[in-house]
Each structure stands twice: as C-alpha cells, then as structure tokens.
Amino acid sequence: MAESTRIKKPRRLSLVRFNFEGISSAYWKKCPFKPDRVYGYLGELAIMGGHCVVADHPTGKIYSGYHTENFIELSYDEA
C-alpha cells in the first residue's frame, strides 16, 4: 500500500471513532459501535497484530479484537 493511502494507526490512549465507511450495512447491525460515540483507544493487542482494544468513553465498556484500521483518531477540534 502506498504511503499516501495508508491509514494512520491511532496513538495509544487517544480518542477515536469507528469508521463506518466501506463497511457493509449487514456488519453495522452486528457491530457494537455507534457513529456518534467516542472511544478511548487503549492500544493494539500484542498477540493479535492489527486488532485493538477500545473503551466506550461514556460507559467504560471495553471492546477487544476489532480491526485497528476501523478506528480513526479524532483531531483536537473533534475531541
């Protein structure tokens, strides 16, 4: 993948949102993430490269094993 098209991995302990672009609507129905929610990116799983742990910001519920590439770090203005 070219450097200009590579998705940047969120920084550990940053605020992120789930990126629904390119995700089928069938997956959306099973997905626990909501478009208007903010999640805390806790980091990538050491034993499952490319998968991460995130926490739902308002509830504190932890989600693990989801693809890191599906999360976008929020900018300062978005956070």
Order of alpha helices (4+ residues) and beta strands (2+ residues): beta-alpha-beta-beta-beta-beta
